[in-house]
Amino acid sequence: METATIIGFTLVAVLIAFTGYAIYIAFGPPSAELSDPFEDHED
């Protein structure tokens, strides 16, 4: 394989992994610890 192809696949894999991790943090079990700053500061 050419170097550019390997770099391209690596970047795509990192992007997919980061997106999956962000979705897991936002909607998975760790999301129970997140707070909504708009609800915290209602007047």
mmCIF file of the N, C-alpha and C atoms, coordinates in Angstrom:
data_MODEL
# 
_entry.id   MODEL 
# 
loop_
_atom_site.group_PDB 
_atom_site.id 
_atom_site.type_symbol 
_atom_site.label_atom_id 
_atom_site.label_alt_id 
_atom_site.label_comp_id 
_atom_site.label_asym_id 
_atom_site.label_entity_id 
_atom_site.label_seq_id 
_atom_site.pdbx_PDB_ins_code 
_atom_site.Cartn_x 
_atom_site.Cartn_y 
_atom_site.Cartn_z 
_atom_site.occupancy 
_atom_site.B_iso_or_equiv 
_atom_site.pdbx_formal_charge 
_atom_site.auth_seq_id 
_atom_site.auth_comp_id 
_atom_site.auth_asym_id 
_atom_site.auth_atom_id 
_atom_site.pdbx_PDB_model_num 
ATOM 1   N N  . MET A 1 1  ? 0.834   -1.189 0.000  1.00 0.00 ? 1  MET A N  1 
ATOM 2   C CA . MET A 1 1  ? 0.000   0.000  0.000  1.00 0.00 ? 1  MET A CA 1 
ATOM 3   C C  . MET A 1 1  ? 0.873   1.244  0.000  1.00 0.00 ? 1  MET A C  1 
ATOM 4   N N  . GLU A 1 2  ? 0.312   2.281  -0.566 1.00 0.00 ? 2  GLU A N  1 
ATOM 5   C CA . GLU A 1 2  ? 1.043   3.536  -0.562 1.00 0.00 ? 2  GLU A CA 1 
ATOM 6   C C  . GLU A 1 2  ? 0.909   4.216  0.796  1.00 0.00 ? 2  GLU A C  1 
ATOM 7   N N  . THR A 1 3  ? 1.839   5.088  1.094  1.00 0.00 ? 3  THR A N  1 
ATOM 8   C CA . THR A 1 3  ? 1.839   5.792  2.371  1.00 0.00 ? 3  THR A CA 1 
ATOM 9   C C  . THR A 1 3  ? 0.591   6.649  2.535  1.00 0.00 ? 3  THR A C  1 
ATOM 10  N N  . ALA A 1 4  ? 0.160   7.310  1.473  1.00 0.00 ? 4  ALA A N  1 
ATOM 11  C CA . ALA A 1 4  ? -1.020  8.167  1.552  1.00 0.00 ? 4  ALA A CA 1 
ATOM 12  C C  . ALA A 1 4  ? -2.276  7.366  1.886  1.00 0.00 ? 4  ALA A C  1 
ATOM 13  N N  . THR A 1 5  ? -2.376  6.155  1.375  1.00 0.00 ? 5  THR A N  1 
ATOM 14  C CA . THR A 1 5  ? -3.532  5.304  1.662  1.00 0.00 ? 5  THR A CA 1 
ATOM 15  C C  . THR A 1 5  ? -3.552  4.896  3.135  1.00 0.00 ? 5  THR A C  1 
ATOM 16  N N  . ILE A 1 6  ? -2.395  4.553  3.657  1.00 0.00 ? 6  ILE A N  1 
ATOM 17  C CA . ILE A 1 6  ? -2.297  4.160  5.068  1.00 0.00 ? 6  ILE A CA 1 
ATOM 18  C C  . ILE A 1 6  ? -2.653  5.343  5.965  1.00 0.00 ? 6  ILE A C  1 
ATOM 19  N N  . ILE A 1 7  ? -2.139  6.518  5.641  1.00 0.00 ? 7  ILE A N  1 
ATOM 20  C CA . ILE A 1 7  ? -2.445  7.713  6.429  1.00 0.00 ? 7  ILE A CA 1 
ATOM 21  C C  . ILE A 1 7  ? -3.937  8.033  6.349  1.00 0.00 ? 7  ILE A C  1 
ATOM 22  N N  . GLY A 1 8  ? -4.516  7.895  5.179  1.00 0.00 ? 8  GLY A N  1 
ATOM 23  C CA . GLY A 1 8  ? -5.947  8.149  5.012  1.00 0.00 ? 8  GLY A CA 1 
ATOM 24  C C  . GLY A 1 8  ? -6.790  7.207  5.840  1.00 0.00 ? 8  GLY A C  1 
ATOM 25  N N  . PHE A 1 9  ? -6.478  5.905  5.795  1.00 0.00 ? 9  PHE A N  1 
ATOM 26  C CA . PHE A 1 9  ? -7.208  4.928  6.601  1.00 0.00 ? 9  PHE A CA 1 
ATOM 27  C C  . PHE A 1 9  ? -7.036  5.196  8.096  1.00 0.00 ? 9  PHE A C  1 
ATOM 28  N N  . THR A 1 10 ? -5.838  5.597  8.487  1.00 0.00 ? 10 THR A N  1 
ATOM 29  C CA . THR A 1 10 ? -5.585  5.904  9.892  1.00 0.00 ? 10 THR A CA 1 
ATOM 30  C C  . THR A 1 10 ? -6.407  7.091  10.358 1.00 0.00 ? 10 THR A C  1 
ATOM 31  N N  . LEU A 1 11 ? -6.453  8.132  9.558  1.00 0.00 ? 11 LEU A N  1 
ATOM 32  C CA . LEU A 1 11 ? -7.239  9.314  9.919  1.00 0.00 ? 11 LEU A CA 1 
ATOM 33  C C  . LEU A 1 11 ? -8.729  8.992  9.993  1.00 0.00 ? 11 LEU A C  1 
ATOM 34  N N  . VAL A 1 12 ? -9.223  8.202  9.068  1.00 0.00 ? 12 VAL A N  1 
ATOM 35  C CA . VAL A 1 12 ? -10.638 7.810  9.086  1.00 0.00 ? 12 VAL A CA 1 
ATOM 36  C C  . VAL A 1 12 ? -10.925 6.968  10.323 1.00 0.00 ? 12 VAL A C  1 
ATOM 37  N N  . ALA A 1 13 ? -10.040 6.053  10.665 1.00 0.00 ? 13 ALA A N  1 
ATOM 38  C CA . ALA A 1 13 ? -10.240 5.212  11.848 1.00 0.00 ? 13 ALA A CA 1 
ATOM 39  C C  . ALA A 1 13 ? -10.243 6.049  13.125 1.00 0.00 ? 13 ALA A C  1 
ATOM 40  N N  . VAL A 1 14 ? -9.342  7.012  13.223 1.00 0.00 ? 14 VAL A N  1 
ATOM 41  C CA . VAL A 1 14 ? -9.296  7.891  14.399 1.00 0.00 ? 14 VAL A CA 1 
ATOM 42  C C  . VAL A 1 14 ? -10.568 8.728  14.477 1.00 0.00 ? 14 VAL A C  1 
ATOM 43  N N  . LEU A 1 15 ? -11.038 9.242  13.361 1.00 0.00 ? 15 LEU A N  1 
ATOM 44  C CA . LEU A 1 15 ? -12.259 10.048 13.347 1.00 0.00 ? 15 LEU A CA 1 
ATOM 45  C C  . LEU A 1 15 ? -13.467 9.216  13.774 1.00 0.00 ? 15 LEU A C  1 
ATOM 46  N N  . ILE A 1 16 ? -13.575 7.996  13.275 1.00 0.00 ? 16 ILE A N  1 
ATOM 47  C CA . ILE A 1 16 ? -14.692 7.124  13.649 1.00 0.00 ? 16 ILE A CA 1 
ATOM 48  C C  . ILE A 1 16 ? -14.599 6.758  15.137 1.00 0.00 ? 16 ILE A C  1 
ATOM 49  N N  . ALA A 1 17 ? -13.406 6.480  15.634 1.00 0.00 ? 17 ALA A N  1 
ATOM 50  C CA . ALA A 1 17 ? -13.236 6.141  17.041 1.00 0.00 ? 17 ALA A CA 1 
ATOM 51  C C  . ALA A 1 17 ? -13.601 7.322  17.936 1.00 0.00 ? 17 ALA A C  1 
ATOM 52  N N  . PHE A 1 18 ? -13.163 8.517  17.561 1.00 0.00 ? 18 PHE A N  1 
ATOM 53  C CA . PHE A 1 18 ? -13.477 9.710  18.354 1.00 0.00 ? 18 PHE A CA 1 
ATOM 54  C C  . PHE A 1 18 ? -14.981 9.984  18.356 1.00 0.00 ? 18 PHE A C  1 
ATOM 55  N N  . THR A 1 19 ? -15.626 9.825  17.211 1.00 0.00 ? 19 THR A N  1 
ATOM 56  C CA . THR A 1 19 ? -17.068 10.024 17.122 1.00 0.00 ? 19 THR A CA 1 
ATOM 57  C C  . THR A 1 19 ? -17.815 8.998  17.970 1.00 0.00 ? 19 THR A C  1 
ATOM 58  N N  . GLY A 1 20 ? -17.402 7.750  17.919 1.00 0.00 ? 20 GLY A N  1 
ATOM 59  C CA . GLY A 1 20 ? -18.024 6.715  18.738 1.00 0.00 ? 20 GLY A CA 1 
ATOM 60  C C  . GLY A 1 20 ? -17.855 6.989  20.219 1.00 0.00 ? 20 GLY A C  1 
ATOM 61  N N  . TYR A 1 21 ? -16.681 7.434  20.616 1.00 0.00 ? 21 TYR A N  1 
ATOM 62  C CA . TYR A 1 21 ? -16.437 7.750  22.024 1.00 0.00 ? 21 TYR A CA 1 
ATOM 63  C C  . TYR A 1 21 ? -17.288 8.938  22.474 1.00 0.00 ? 21 TYR A C  1 
ATOM 64  N N  . ALA A 1 22 ? -17.412 9.945  21.631 1.00 0.00 ? 22 ALA A N  1 
ATOM 65  C CA . ALA A 1 22 ? -18.227 11.110 21.965 1.00 0.00 ? 22 ALA A CA 1 
ATOM 66  C C  . ALA A 1 22 ? -19.697 10.729 22.112 1.00 0.00 ? 22 ALA A C  1 
ATOM 67  N N  . ILE A 1 23 ? -20.187 9.869  21.242 1.00 0.00 ? 23 ILE A N  1 
ATOM 68  C CA . ILE A 1 23 ? -21.578 9.409  21.347 1.00 0.00 ? 23 ILE A CA 1 
ATOM 69  C C  . ILE A 1 23 ? -21.760 8.588  22.622 1.00 0.00 ? 23 ILE A C  1 
ATOM 70  N N  . TYR A 1 24 ? -20.791 7.759  22.963 1.00 0.00 ? 24 TYR A N  1 
ATOM 71  C CA . TYR A 1 24 ? -20.862 6.961  24.185 1.00 0.00 ? 24 TYR A CA 1 
ATOM 72  C C  . TYR A 1 24 ? -20.911 7.863  25.421 1.00 0.00 ? 24 TYR A C  1 
ATOM 73  N N  . ILE A 1 25 ? -20.074 8.892  25.448 1.00 0.00 ? 25 ILE A N  1 
ATOM 74  C CA . ILE A 1 25 ? -20.051 9.808  26.588 1.00 0.00 ? 25 ILE A CA 1 
ATOM 75  C C  . ILE A 1 25 ? -21.351 10.601 26.665 1.00 0.00 ? 25 ILE A C  1 
ATOM 76  N N  . ALA A 1 26 ? -21.891 11.018 25.519 1.00 0.00 ? 26 ALA A N  1 
ATOM 77  C CA . ALA A 1 26 ? -23.084 11.856 25.512 1.00 0.00 ? 26 ALA A CA 1 
ATOM 78  C C  . ALA A 1 26 ? -24.355 11.088 25.841 1.00 0.00 ? 26 ALA A C  1 
ATOM 79  N N  . PHE A 1 27 ? -24.472 9.838  25.389 1.00 0.00 ? 27 PHE A N  1 
ATOM 80  C CA . PHE A 1 27 ? -25.724 9.109  25.524 1.00 0.00 ? 27 PHE A CA 1 
ATOM 81  C C  . PHE A 1 27 ? -25.613 7.814  26.313 1.00 0.00 ? 27 PHE A C  1 
ATOM 82  N N  . GLY A 1 28 ? -24.418 7.364  26.622 1.00 0.00 ? 28 GLY A N  1 
ATOM 83  C CA . GLY A 1 28 ? -24.240 6.108  27.332 1.00 0.00 ? 28 GLY A CA 1 
ATOM 84  C C  . GLY A 1 28 ? -24.329 6.279  28.835 1.00 0.00 ? 28 GLY A C  1 
ATOM 85  N N  . PRO A 1 29 ? -23.917 5.272  29.580 1.00 0.00 ? 29 PRO A N  1 
ATOM 86  C CA . PRO A 1 29 ? -23.983 5.326  31.043 1.00 0.00 ? 29 PRO A CA 1 
ATOM 87  C C  . PRO A 1 29 ? -23.258 6.527  31.678 1.00 0.00 ? 29 PRO A C  1 
ATOM 88  N N  . PRO A 1 30 ? -22.113 6.974  31.130 1.00 0.00 ? 30 PRO A N  1 
ATOM 89  C CA . PRO A 1 30 ? -21.461 8.133  31.762 1.00 0.00 ? 30 PRO A CA 1 
ATOM 90  C C  . PRO A 1 30 ? -22.279 9.427  31.671 1.00 0.00 ? 30 PRO A C  1 
ATOM 91  N N  . SER A 1 31 ? -23.305 9.467  30.824 1.00 0.00 ? 31 SER A N  1 
ATOM 92  C CA . SER A 1 31 ? -24.081 10.692 30.678 1.00 0.00 ? 31 SER A CA 1 
ATOM 93  C C  . SER A 1 31 ? -24.889 11.013 31.928 1.00 0.00 ? 31 SER A C  1 
ATOM 94  N N  . ALA A 1 32 ? -25.063 10.051 32.828 1.00 0.00 ? 32 ALA A N  1 
ATOM 95  C CA . ALA A 1 32 ? -25.796 10.314 34.063 1.00 0.00 ? 32 ALA A CA 1 
ATOM 96  C C  . ALA A 1 32 ? -25.064 11.326 34.937 1.00 0.00 ? 32 ALA A C  1 
ATOM 97  N N  . GLU A 1 33 ? -23.745 11.410 34.792 1.00 0.00 ? 33 GLU A N  1 
ATOM 98  C CA . GLU A 1 33 ? -22.955 12.344 35.592 1.00 0.00 ? 33 GLU A CA 1 
ATOM 99  C C  . GLU A 1 33 ? -22.902 13.744 34.985 1.00 0.00 ? 33 GLU A C  1 
ATOM 100 N N  . LEU A 1 34 ? -23.367 13.903 33.745 1.00 0.00 ? 34 LEU A N  1 
ATOM 101 C CA . LEU A 1 34 ? -23.336 15.211 33.109 1.00 0.00 ? 34 LEU A CA 1 
ATOM 102 C C  . LEU A 1 34 ? -24.464 16.071 33.643 1.00 0.00 ? 34 LEU A C  1 
ATOM 103 N N  . SER A 1 35 ? -24.221 17.373 33.728 1.00 0.00 ? 35 SER A N  1 
ATOM 104 C CA . SER A 1 35 ? -25.268 18.286 34.183 1.00 0.00 ? 35 SER A CA 1 
ATOM 105 C C  . SER A 1 35 ? -25.604 19.263 33.064 1.00 0.00 ? 35 SER A C  1 
ATOM 106 N N  . ASP A 1 36 ? -26.817 19.779 33.112 1.00 0.00 ? 36 ASP A N  1 
ATOM 107 C CA . ASP A 1 36 ? -27.264 20.746 32.124 1.00 0.00 ? 36 ASP A CA 1 
ATOM 108 C C  . ASP A 1 36 ? -27.056 22.149 32.701 1.00 0.00 ? 36 ASP A C  1 
ATOM 109 N N  . PRO A 1 37 ? -26.136 22.930 32.147 1.00 0.00 ? 37 PRO A N  1 
ATOM 110 C CA . PRO A 1 37 ? -25.860 24.254 32.731 1.00 0.00 ? 37 PRO A CA 1 
ATOM 111 C C  . PRO A 1 37 ? -27.061 25.201 32.634 1.00 0.00 ? 37 PRO A C  1 
ATOM 112 N N  . PHE A 1 38 ? -27.954 24.994 31.676 1.00 0.00 ? 38 PHE A N  1 
ATOM 113 C CA . PHE A 1 38 ? -29.129 25.852 31.569 1.00 0.00 ? 38 PHE A CA 1 
ATOM 114 C C  . PHE A 1 38 ? -30.110 25.563 32.702 1.00 0.00 ? 38 PHE A C  1 
ATOM 115 N N  . GLU A 1 39 ? -30.227 24.299 33.101 1.00 0.00 ? 39 GLU A N  1 
ATOM 116 C CA . GLU A 1 39 ? -31.115 23.963 34.217 1.00 0.00 ? 39 GLU A CA 1 
ATOM 117 C C  . GLU A 1 39 ? -30.500 24.396 35.547 1.00 0.00 ? 39 GLU A C  1 
ATOM 118 N N  . ASP A 1 40 ? -29.183 24.414 35.626 1.00 0.00 ? 40 ASP A N  1 
ATOM 119 C CA . ASP A 1 40 ? -28.507 24.805 36.870 1.00 0.00 ? 40 ASP A CA 1 
ATOM 120 C C  . ASP A 1 40 ? -28.686 26.289 37.184 1.00 0.00 ? 40 ASP A C  1 
ATOM 121 N N  . HIS A 1 41 ? -28.889 27.109 36.152 1.00 0.00 ? 41 HIS A N  1 
ATOM 122 C CA . HIS A 1 41 ? -28.922 28.557 36.352 1.00 0.00 ? 41 HIS A CA 1 
ATOM 123 C C  . HIS A 1 41 ? -30.256 29.182 35.984 1.00 0.00 ? 41 HIS A C  1 
ATOM 124 N N  . GLU A 1 42 ? -31.344 28.426 36.161 1.00 0.00 ? 42 GLU A N  1 
ATOM 125 C CA . GLU A 1 42 ? -32.660 29.004 35.870 1.00 0.00 ? 42 GLU A CA 1 
ATOM 126 C C  . GLU A 1 42 ? -33.015 30.020 36.940 1.00 0.00 ? 42 GLU A C  1 
ATOM 127 N N  . ASP A 1 43 ? -33.670 31.085 36.516 1.00 0.00 ? 43 ASP A N  1 
ATOM 128 C CA . ASP A 1 43 ? -34.076 32.124 37.479 1.00 0.00 ? 43 ASP A CA 1 
ATOM 129 C C  . ASP A 1 43 ? -35.524 31.975 37.859 1.00 0.00 ? 43 ASP A C  1 
# 
